[in-house]
Amino acid sequence: MSTEPLHAEPVATAAKTAPPPHRRSTGAWIVAAVSILALGGWFAVRLQAAMKKQSQLATERADVAKAAEKAPAASSAAPKLVAPSLETWQPEVQFEGTLQPVREADLGFKVAGRLAQIRVRLGDRVSTGQVLATLDATEAEAQVQAAQAQVRAAEAQLALADDSAKRTSTLVGSGAASAQVGVQTGQQRSLAAAQLDSARAQLQLAQASLHNHVIAAPFGGSVTRVPPGAGAIINPGTVLFHVQDTSVVKLSGAIGEADAALVKPGAPLEVRLDGRRVQGKVATILTSVDASTRRVPLEAEIKNDSGVPLRGGVFVHAAVTGLAPVQVLRLPATALRPGSQNEVMVVEGARVHARHVLFVRAADGSILVRSGLEPKEKVILAPTAEAQDGDSFVVTQ
């Protein structure tokens, strides 16, 4: 048998067809070199962009630094002063309030009974004295009739006592009867007269009770509450109806304590609601301040428009015009110290002093100072928020 390897010839053939090892490594190096060059180029581009961005940021920082250096120089300049101008102002005090009917009442029966009739409906207009409802008055009518009978009986008794007293007086005068008999007949007549008075009083009570079986409107207005139906047993004092007179509406509100001196009874008033402007006048302003709100209550009356009426219970804005103009000092709005509600800075000599002023806003935004500032005082036009009372101030020419 032969001892040669069975696959010697195929191995030799494969060895002949495989590429040389040094040619494969050369190609790999070429690919790697190209990749490194491409990557290096990309890094170079990114590095150049980053350096350009840093240069831009450096330029911006420099600009900001220059602006910051200039800012203190600008802010270090002395602020300007302004003198307030004296003007005449027609006061207008604005406030909010609630409209209420000038008259309204809850109505019920004074006596107990069964509700017999309801003669109005919800929303009806009623006149003074118009009947709204009645109770079953069968028993009350019977009591009136009984009281009337007692009155007639008492009147008859008094008539008999009068006749007896006249007869007895004649007999006593002629000596046919003693004086004691005359006294007795006179007392009997007085008793009959007292019984008649009592019967008449009982009749009045019965008639009043019968009258109390009816509810009538105490004034003209609208019915805003009605019981659901008749037949129920009603107790005395149970509220069944509510009537409102809205021919005139009453505005109840309050104004600031400082504004109270500007408003007097009779001052014209304007209610502003849903684009409407309705005129009225101040009816009452109290002379005391509400302890809880520190405001002064007032009431105004406004004649209602039957075509487009103002409704009770509505919350409205209103403005009251003062009866007489007042003197004010006008200042630009920038005169108020930032962060304060009512503080301006006044310069006296070389010092700054804070002034708390009472003012209103004009239509152009400027402030009209009512008190706290004198006409000759100089005010800093645009004080800083850090300005304090007592700060030094250098006047520049």
C-alpha positions in Angstrom: 0.0 0.0 0.0 1.1 3.6 -0.7 2.0 5.8 2.3 1.4 9.2 0.5 -1.1 11.6 2.0 -4.5 11.4 0.4 -5.0 15.2 0.2 -1.6 16.4 -0.7 -2.5 17.4 -4.2 -5.5 19.6 -3.4 -3.6 21.4 -0.7 -0.8 22.2 -3.1 -3.4 23.5 -5.6 -5.0 25.8 -2.9 -1.6 27.2 -2.0 -1.1 28.1 -5.6 -4.4 30.1 -5.9 -4.2 32.2 -2.6 -2.9 35.8 -2.9 0.5 36.6 -1.5 0.4 37.8 2.2 2.3 41.0 1.5 -0.2 42.2 -1.1 -3.2 41.9 1.4 -1.4 44.0 4.2 -0.6 46.7 1.7 -4.2 47.3 0.8 -5.3 47.4 4.4 -2.7 50.1 5.1 -3.9 52.2 2.2 -7.6 52.1 3.5 -6.5 52.9 7.0 -4.4 55.9 5.8 -7.3 57.3 3.8 -9.6 56.9 6.8 -7.1 58.7 9.0 -6.7 61.5 6.5 -10.6 62.0 6.3 -11.0 61.9 10.0 -8.2 64.4 10.4 -9.8 66.7 7.9 -13.2 66.5 9.7 -11.5 67.4 13.0 -9.7 70.3 11.4 -13.0 71.7 10.1 -14.7 71.3 13.5 -11.7 72.9 15.3 -11.7 75.8 12.9 -15.5 76.3 13.6 -15.0 76.1 17.3 -12.2 78.6 17.2 -14.3 81.0 15.2 -17.2 80.6 17.7 -14.8 81.3 20.6 -13.6 84.4 18.8 -17.2 85.6 18.4 -18.0 85.0 22.1 -14.8 86.9 23.1 -15.9 89.8 20.9 -19.4 89.8 22.5 -17.9 89.6 26.0 -15.8 92.6 25.2 -18.8 94.6 23.9 -20.8 93.7 27.1 -17.8 94.7 29.3 -17.6 98.1 27.4 -21.3 98.6 27.9 -21.0 97.7 31.6 -18.2 100.2 31.9 -20.3 102.9 30.4 -23.4 102.1 32.4 -22.1 103.3 35.8 -21.0 106.5 34.2 -24.5 107.1 32.9 -26.2 106.1 36.1 -23.8 108.3 38.1 -25.2 111.4 36.5 -27.3 113.4 38.9 -31.1 112.8 38.4 -33.2 115.6 37.1 -35.5 117.7 39.2 -39.0 118.8 38.4 -41.3 121.4 39.9 -45.1 120.4 40.3 -47.5 122.5 38.3 -50.6 123.9 40.1 -53.9 123.0 38.5 -57.6 122.9 39.2 -59.2 119.4 39.2 -62.8 118.5 39.2 -62.9 115.5 41.7 -64.2 112.2 40.5 -64.4 109.4 43.1 -64.8 105.9 41.7 -66.2 103.0 43.7 -68.2 99.8 43.5 -71.5 98.9 45.0 -74.7 96.9 44.8 -78.1 98.1 43.4 -81.1 97.5 45.6 -84.8 98.4 45.2 -85.7 101.6 47.0 -88.4 99.7 48.8 -89.0 96.0 49.3 -91.0 93.9 51.8 -91.6 90.3 52.9 -95.3 89.7 53.4 -97.2 87.1 55.3 -100.4 86.7 57.3 -100.7 87.9 60.9 -103.2 85.1 61.8 -103.2 81.4 61.2 -105.6 79.8 58.7 -106.0 77.9 55.4 -104.7 79.6 52.3 -107.8 80.0 50.2 -106.7 82.2 47.2 -103.6 83.4 45.5 -104.5 86.3 43.2 -101.1 87.2 41.7 -98.4 85.4 39.8 -94.6 85.6 40.0 -93.4 88.8 38.3 -96.7 90.6 38.3 -96.8 94.4 38.7 -99.1 95.3 41.6 -100.4 98.7 42.9 -100.8 99.9 46.4 -103.5 98.1 48.3 -104.0 95.3 45.7 -105.0 92.0 47.2 -102.3 89.3 46.9 -103.9 86.4 48.7 -106.7 85.5 51.2 -107.2 82.9 54.0 -110.5 81.0 54.6 -112.4 83.6 56.6 -115.5 81.5 57.6 -114.8 81.6 61.3 -113.6 85.2 61.2 -116.8 86.3 59.5 -118.9 84.5 62.1 -117.0 86.2 64.9 -117.7 89.6 63.3 -121.4 88.8 63.1 -121.4 87.6 66.8 -119.6 90.8 67.8 -122.2 92.9 65.9 -125.0 91.1 67.7 -123.4 91.9 71.0 -123.2 95.5 70.1 -126.9 95.6 69.2 -127.7 93.9 72.5 -125.6 96.4 74.5 -127.2 99.3 72.7 -130.6 98.0 73.7 -129.6 97.6 77.3 -128.3 101.1 77.3 -131.5 102.4 75.9 -133.5 100.7 78.6 -131.1 102.0 81.3 -131.5 105.5 79.9 -135.3 105.3 80.0 -135.3 103.9 83.6 -132.9 106.6 84.7 -135.1 109.4 83.3 -138.2 107.9 85.0 -136.5 107.5 88.3 -135.1 111.0 88.2 -138.7 112.3 87.8 -140.0 110.3 90.7 -137.1 111.3 92.9 -137.7 114.9 92.1 -141.4 114.6 93.1 -140.6 112.7 96.3 -142.3 109.5 95.1 -138.9 107.6 95.1 -135.9 107.8 97.4 -132.6 109.2 96.3 -131.0 105.8 96.8 -133.2 104.4 94.0 -132.1 107.3 91.8 -128.4 106.5 92.4 -129.0 102.8 91.6 -130.7 103.5 88.3 -127.9 105.9 87.4 -125.3 103.2 88.0 -127.2 100.7 85.9 -127.1 103.2 83.0 -123.3 103.6 83.4 -122.9 99.8 83.4 -125.0 99.5 80.3 -122.8 102.2 78.6 -119.6 100.3 79.6 -121.0 97.1 78.2 -121.7 98.8 74.9 -118.2 100.1 74.7 -116.8 96.6 75.4 -119.1 95.1 72.7 -117.9 97.7 70.2 -114.3 97.0 71.0 -114.9 93.3 70.5 -116.4 94.1 67.1 -113.3 96.1 66.1 -111.1 93.1 67.1 -113.2 90.7 65.1 -113.2 93.0 62.1 -109.4 93.4 62.4 -109.0 89.7 62.5 -111.1 89.4 59.4 -109.0 92.0 57.7 -105.8 90.1 58.6 -107.1 87.2 56.5 -106.1 89.3 53.5 -102.6 90.2 52.2 -102.5 93.5 50.3 -99.5 95.2 48.6 -98.1 98.0 50.8 -96.8 99.8 47.8 -96.6 99.4 44.0 -93.9 97.2 42.6 -93.1 93.7 41.3 -93.9 90.4 43.0 -90.7 88.4 43.2 -92.0 85.6 45.5 -95.3 83.7 45.5 -96.3 80.5 47.4 -96.6 77.4 45.2 -100.4 76.9 45.7 -103.5 77.3 47.8 -104.8 74.9 50.4 -101.9 74.8 52.9 -102.3 75.8 56.6 -100.4 78.9 57.2 -98.9 80.0 60.5 -98.7 83.6 61.6 -95.6 85.4 60.3 -94.7 82.9 57.5 -93.3 84.8 54.6 -95.3 84.1 51.4 -94.7 87.1 49.1 -91.9 89.5 48.4 -92.6 92.8 46.7 -90.0 95.2 45.3 -90.4 98.8 44.2 -87.7 99.3 41.5 -89.0 102.6 40.1 -86.0 104.0 41.9 -83.0 101.9 42.7 -80.6 102.5 45.6 -76.9 102.1 45.2 -75.1 101.1 48.4 -71.3 101.3 48.4 -68.3 102.8 50.2 -65.5 105.2 49.4 -62.1 105.8 50.8 -61.7 107.8 54.0 -59.6 110.4 52.1 -62.2 110.8 49.4 -65.1 111.4 51.8 -64.4 115.1 52.0 -64.9 115.4 48.2 -68.4 114.0 48.2 -71.6 115.6 49.5 -75.3 114.7 49.4 -76.7 115.8 46.1 -73.5 115.2 44.2 -74.1 113.8 40.7 -73.3 110.1 40.2 -72.9 107.9 37.2 -73.5 104.1 37.2 -71.5 102.1 34.6 -72.9 98.7 33.6 -72.5 96.8 30.4 -71.6 99.8 28.4 -74.5 101.9 29.8 -74.1 105.1 31.8 -77.1 105.9 34.0 -77.2 109.1 36.0 -78.2 109.5 39.6 -77.2 111.5 42.7 -75.8 110.9 46.2 -78.6 110.6 48.8 -76.6 110.0 52.0 -73.0 109.8 53.1 -72.2 108.7 56.6 -70.1 110.8 58.9 -68.4 107.7 60.4 -65.9 105.2 59.0 -66.8 101.5 58.9 -64.5 99.8 61.5 -64.0 96.6 59.4 -63.3 98.2 56.0 -62.0 101.6 57.0 -64.3 103.1 54.3 -67.2 105.5 54.5 -70.6 104.1 53.4 -72.8 106.0 51.1 -76.1 105.6 49.3 -77.3 107.0 46.0 -80.6 107.0 44.2 -81.1 106.4 40.5 -84.4 106.8 38.7 -84.9 103.5 36.8 -85.7 103.2 33.2 -88.8 101.2 32.6 -87.7 100.3 29.1 -84.3 98.9 30.1 -84.4 98.7 33.9 -81.5 98.3 36.3 -82.1 95.2 38.3 -81.8 94.9 42.0 -78.8 92.9 43.4 -76.5 93.8 40.5 -72.9 94.7 41.2 -71.9 97.9 39.4 -69.1 100.4 39.0 -69.9 104.0 39.8 -68.3 107.4 39.8 -69.2 110.4 41.9 -68.4 113.9 40.7 -67.5 116.4 43.5 -69.6 119.5 43.9 -66.6 121.9 43.7 -63.2 121.8 42.0 -60.0 121.5 44.1 -56.4 122.5 43.7 -53.9 119.8 42.8 -50.2 119.5 41.9 -49.5 117.7 38.6 -46.3 115.5 38.4 -45.1 113.0 35.8 -45.8 109.4 36.6 -42.1 108.7 36.8 -41.9 110.9 39.9 -43.2 108.0 42.1 -40.3 106.0 43.6 -40.3 102.4 42.1 -41.5 99.9 44.6 -43.6 102.4 46.5 -47.3 103.1 46.3 -47.4 106.8 47.1 -43.9 108.1 47.7 -42.0 110.8 45.9 -38.5 112.1 46.7 -38.1 115.8 47.4 -34.7 117.6 47.4 -34.1 120.2 50.2 -30.6 121.7 50.2 -28.3 118.8 49.7 -30.5 116.1 51.1 -33.3 113.9 49.8 -36.5 113.6 51.7 -39.4 111.1 51.1 -42.9 112.5 50.8 -46.0 110.3 51.1 -48.6 111.9 48.9 -52.3 111.5 48.3 -53.0 111.5 44.5 -55.2 110.4 41.7 -54.3 109.3 38.2 -55.0 111.7 35.3 -56.1 110.5 31.9 -52.6 110.8 30.5 -51.1 108.7 33.3 -49.6 111.6 35.3 -50.4 112.0 38.9 -52.5 114.7 40.5 -51.3 115.2 44.1 -54.0 116.3 46.4 -51.9 116.5 49.6 -48.5 115.8 51.0 -46.5 118.1 48.7 -45.9 121.9 48.5 -46.0 123.8 45.2 -42.4 125.1 45.6 -40.8 121.8 46.4 -38.5 120.2 43.9 -39.2 116.5 43.1 -36.7 114.0 41.6 -38.1 113.1 38.2 -37.0 109.4 38.1 -35.7 108.3 41.6 -34.1 104.9 42.0 -35.8 102.1 44.0 -32.9 102.3 46.4 -33.4 106.0 47.2 -33.8 106.7 50.9 -34.9 109.5 53.1 -31.8 111.5 54.1 -29.6 110.5 51.1 -27.2 113.2 50.0 -27.9 115.0 46.7 -25.5 117.0 44.6 -27.1 119.7 42.5 -25.6 120.0 39.0 -25.9 123.0 36.8 
